[in-house]
Amino acid sequence: MSLPIWTPDALSSEAVRLDGKYWRMVEAQHRVSTLKVVDTLDEQALLEDLIEETKPQIPLECRHLHYLLATPFRYGSIYPYGSRFRRAGRTLGVYYAAETIMTAVAEMAFYRLLFFADSPDTPWPHDAAEYTAFAAAIRTEKAVDLTRPPLDRDEAEWTHTTDYAACQGIADAAREAGLEAIRYRSARDPKGANIALLTCRGFAKAKPLEPHTWRIRLGSFGIQAICEFPERRIEFSRTAFANDPRLNGLRWERGR
């Protein structure tokens, strides 16, 4: 099947405005993990600074941002594997987020299952893992929406579960056209949509908004996700992501 071809000029003519809160999840150990190897908060701050010095520099246009927003843009020289809108290798960063908490949880749940599909001998965790969900305020006049006509005619390519060639191609064209974001249907939550922010200029605020703590439990039953404040429960059965061939051989029955 030939890939869809959208030129930078064609994409520019389809530019739309995006303005809203977009959700992302990270493991809750992103800061407290270093507390395990120090005795005081001053020692932790020093250790965090030392670790920071070993990482690639944050691009100049992103340095005013909180690290949770800036991090996806700092690894331009060592991106080992391609993602939906970013090629592997020395490529520019992409900030992925979802329009709703439901979609963000679905994305995280899928990738946790994918880890266990690739590790058939790894037992299920004994306890639920803790994650932080947070929103980012994003505003841009220069976005492209793959869920709207005429771009939606290629939705099968935009939502392919394993082949990202078409998406990476349109991201290249979007950058060339000066577009700042791509809105697209989620492959993990078909009723939801995601955003791929191509530049730090799209952040309307420098800090994350509305942090929530979630606990995600995996097992032979599927996946359970719970947030206490505000109270929310989401459950995914074994067949929730059956459209992705990478989970076809997942061993559900395994020890803990």
C-alpha positions as CSV (number, residue, x, y, z in Angstrom):
1,M,0.0,0.0,0.0
2,S,1.4,3.4,-1.0
3,L,1.7,6.0,1.7
4,P,-0.5,9.1,1.7
5,I,1.3,12.2,0.4
6,W,0.5,15.5,1.9
7,T,2.8,18.4,1.0
8,P,3.7,21.2,3.4
9,D,1.6,23.6,1.3
10,A,-1.4,21.3,1.5
11,L,-1.1,20.9,5.2
12,S,-0.8,24.7,5.7
13,S,-4.1,25.2,4.0
14,E,-5.7,22.8,6.6
15,A,-4.2,24.6,9.6
16,V,-6.6,24.8,12.7
17,R,-6.4,26.3,16.1
18,L,-6.0,24.1,19.2
19,D,-6.5,25.4,22.7
20,G,-7.0,23.2,25.8
21,K,-5.7,20.9,28.5
22,Y,-4.0,17.7,27.4
23,W,-3.1,14.8,29.7
24,R,0.0,12.7,30.2
25,M,1.0,10.1,32.7
26,V,4.5,9.4,34.2
27,E,5.7,7.0,36.8
28,A,5.5,8.6,40.2
29,Q,9.1,7.7,41.0
30,H,10.3,10.6,38.7
31,R,11.6,12.5,41.8
32,V,11.4,10.5,45.0
33,S,13.5,7.6,43.7
34,T,16.7,9.5,44.6
35,L,15.6,9.8,48.2
36,K,16.4,6.1,48.6
37,V,20.2,6.7,48.4
38,V,20.6,9.9,50.4
39,D,20.0,11.0,54.1
40,T,18.8,14.6,53.7
41,L,16.9,16.8,51.2
42,D,20.0,18.9,50.7
43,E,21.9,15.7,49.6
44,Q,19.0,14.8,47.3
45,A,19.1,18.3,45.7
46,L,22.8,17.9,45.1
47,L,22.3,14.4,43.6
48,E,19.6,15.7,41.3
49,D,21.8,18.5,40.1
50,L,24.6,16.0,39.4
51,I,22.3,13.7,37.5
52,E,21.0,16.7,35.5
53,E,24.5,17.5,34.4
54,T,24.9,14.1,32.7
55,K,21.7,14.6,30.6
56,P,21.6,16.3,27.2
57,Q,20.9,20.0,27.4
58,I,17.3,21.2,27.2
59,P,16.8,23.3,24.0
60,L,17.0,27.0,24.6
61,E,13.3,27.6,23.7
62,C,12.2,25.0,26.3
63,R,14.3,26.1,29.3
64,H,11.6,28.2,30.9
65,L,9.4,25.0,31.2
66,H,8.9,22.6,34.1
67,Y,11.0,19.5,33.4
68,L,7.9,17.3,32.9
69,L,7.0,19.4,29.9
70,A,10.5,20.0,28.6
71,T,11.9,16.4,28.9
72,P,10.5,15.0,25.6
73,F,12.5,17.7,23.7
74,R,15.9,17.2,25.3
75,Y,16.8,13.9,23.8
76,G,17.2,14.9,20.2
77,S,20.6,13.2,19.7
78,I,19.9,9.8,21.4
79,Y,16.3,8.8,20.5
80,P,16.8,5.0,19.9
81,Y,13.4,3.9,18.6
82,G,10.9,5.6,16.5
83,S,7.5,6.6,17.8
84,R,4.3,7.5,15.9
85,F,5.4,11.0,14.9
86,R,9.1,10.9,15.6
87,R,11.7,9.0,13.7
88,A,14.5,7.2,15.4
89,G,18.0,8.7,15.6
90,R,18.9,12.4,15.7
91,T,15.5,13.9,15.5
92,L,13.5,16.7,17.1
93,G,11.4,16.0,20.2
94,V,7.6,15.4,20.3
95,Y,5.4,15.9,23.4
96,Y,2.6,13.3,23.3
97,A,-0.6,13.9,25.3
98,A,-4.2,12.9,25.4
99,E,-7.4,15.0,25.4
100,T,-8.9,13.1,28.3
101,I,-7.7,11.2,31.4
102,M,-9.4,8.1,30.0
103,T,-7.3,8.2,26.9
104,A,-4.1,8.9,28.8
105,V,-4.8,5.9,31.1
106,A,-5.5,3.7,28.1
107,E,-2.2,4.7,26.4
108,M,-0.2,3.9,29.6
109,A,-2.1,0.6,30.2
110,F,-1.3,-0.5,26.7
111,Y,2.4,0.2,27.0
112,R,2.6,-1.5,30.3
113,L,1.1,-4.6,28.8
114,L,3.5,-4.4,25.8
115,F,6.4,-4.6,28.3
116,F,5.1,-7.8,29.7
117,A,4.3,-9.2,26.2
118,D,8.0,-8.7,25.4
119,S,9.0,-10.3,28.8
120,P,7.0,-13.6,29.0
121,D,8.9,-14.8,32.0
122,T,8.4,-11.7,34.1
123,P,5.8,-12.2,36.8
124,W,3.0,-9.8,37.3
125,P,3.8,-7.1,39.9
126,H,2.6,-7.9,43.5
127,D,1.3,-4.4,44.0
128,A,-0.2,-1.6,42.0
129,A,2.3,0.8,40.5
130,E,1.8,4.5,41.2
131,Y,1.6,7.1,38.4
132,T,1.2,10.9,38.2
133,A,-1.3,12.2,35.7
134,F,-1.0,15.9,34.8
135,A,-2.4,18.3,32.2
136,A,-0.5,20.8,30.1
137,A,-2.1,23.9,28.7
138,I,-1.5,24.0,25.0
139,R,-2.4,26.7,22.6
140,T,-1.5,27.1,18.9
141,E,-3.0,28.6,15.8
142,K,-0.8,26.3,13.6
143,A,-2.1,22.7,14.1
144,V,-3.3,20.0,11.8
145,D,-6.2,17.8,12.7
146,L,-6.0,14.3,11.2
147,T,-9.5,13.5,12.4
148,R,-11.1,16.1,10.1
149,P,-11.8,16.1,6.4
150,P,-9.9,15.8,4.1
151,L,-7.1,14.3,6.2
152,D,-9.4,11.8,7.9
153,R,-9.6,9.8,4.6
154,D,-6.2,8.3,5.6
155,E,-7.2,7.4,9.1
156,A,-6.2,3.8,8.7
157,E,-2.6,4.9,8.2
158,W,-2.8,7.5,11.0
159,T,-4.0,4.9,13.5
160,H,-2.0,1.8,12.4
161,T,-1.0,-0.1,15.5
162,T,2.6,-0.9,14.4
163,D,3.5,0.9,11.2
164,Y,4.3,4.6,11.8
165,A,5.8,5.5,8.4
166,A,2.8,7.5,7.3
167,C,2.6,9.4,10.6
168,Q,6.3,10.1,10.6
169,G,6.0,11.4,7.0
170,I,3.2,13.8,7.8
171,A,5.2,15.0,10.9
172,D,8.1,15.9,8.6
173,A,5.8,17.8,6.3
174,A,4.1,19.6,9.2
175,R,7.4,20.8,10.5
176,E,8.4,22.0,7.1
177,A,5.1,23.9,6.9
178,G,5.8,25.6,10.3
179,L,3.0,23.7,12.0
180,E,3.3,23.2,15.7
181,A,1.0,20.3,16.6
182,I,-0.9,17.3,15.2
183,R,-4.2,16.1,16.6
184,Y,-5.0,12.5,15.8
185,R,-7.3,9.6,16.8
186,S,-5.9,7.3,19.6
187,A,-5.0,3.8,18.4
188,R,-5.5,2.6,22.0
189,D,-8.8,4.4,22.8
190,P,-10.7,4.7,19.5
191,K,-13.2,7.1,21.0
192,G,-10.4,9.4,22.2
193,A,-7.9,11.8,20.6
194,N,-4.3,12.7,21.2
195,I,-2.0,15.5,20.4
196,A,1.6,15.4,19.2
197,L,3.2,18.8,20.1
198,L,6.2,19.4,17.8
199,T,7.6,22.5,19.5
200,C,7.8,24.0,23.0
201,R,6.2,27.2,21.6
202,G,2.9,25.4,21.9
203,F,2.8,25.4,25.7
204,A,0.5,28.2,27.0
205,K,1.8,27.7,30.6
206,A,5.2,26.7,31.8
207,K,4.1,24.3,34.6
208,P,1.9,21.2,34.6
209,L,-1.7,21.5,35.8
210,E,-4.0,19.5,38.0
211,P,-1.7,16.6,39.1
212,H,-3.5,13.4,40.1
213,T,-2.1,10.2,41.6
214,W,-3.2,7.0,39.9
215,R,-2.5,3.4,40.8
216,I,-2.4,0.8,38.0
217,R,-2.7,-2.9,38.7
218,L,-1.9,-5.6,36.2
219,G,-2.7,-9.3,36.4
220,S,-4.3,-12.3,34.7
221,F,-7.7,-10.4,34.9
222,G,-6.5,-7.5,32.8
223,I,-5.8,-4.0,34.0
224,Q,-7.4,-1.9,36.8
225,A,-6.6,1.8,37.2
226,I,-7.8,3.8,40.3
227,C,-7.6,7.4,41.2
228,E,-8.8,8.4,44.7
229,F,-8.9,12.3,44.3
230,P,-10.9,12.9,42.3
231,E,-12.4,9.4,42.5
232,R,-12.2,7.5,39.2
233,R,-12.0,3.8,38.3
234,I,-11.1,2.4,34.8
235,E,-10.9,-1.2,33.9
236,F,-9.5,-2.9,30.8
237,S,-10.2,-6.6,30.0
238,R,-7.8,-9.0,28.4
239,T,-9.3,-8.1,25.0
240,A,-9.2,-4.3,25.4
241,F,-6.2,-4.0,23.0
242,A,-6.7,-7.1,20.9
243,N,-6.3,-5.1,17.7
244,D,-2.6,-4.8,18.3
245,P,-0.7,-8.0,17.0
246,R,2.1,-7.4,19.5
247,L,-0.2,-8.5,22.3
248,N,-1.5,-11.6,20.6
249,G,1.0,-13.9,22.3
250,L,0.8,-12.2,25.7
251,R,0.9,-14.9,28.5
252,W,-1.9,-13.8,30.9
253,E,-1.4,-16.7,33.3
254,R,1.9,-16.1,35.1
255,G,3.1,-16.0,38.6
256,R,3.4,-12.9,40.9
